[in-house]
Amino acid sequence: MTPFELIGYPIAAVITFVVLYYVVRGAILSALREHTRTSTTAVSLVTSKFHKADSDA
């Protein structure tokens, strides 16, 4: 193996791992953020309906 292979491959592997980590992490965080936003919207819609029903009575 040449010195380039000895040094280059591990560095390339580390860079690939770091990039993959951030891409996956970003996707998960984005999905969680989207999920929280939609579930809180649903909760607030339901609660506003209940409050409206209370005020109508």
Summary of the structure (lengths in Angstrom):
residues: 57
radius of gyration: 24.6
end to end distance: 82.4
largest distance: 82.7
contacts: 107
relative contact order: 0.06
helix: 95%
strand: 0%
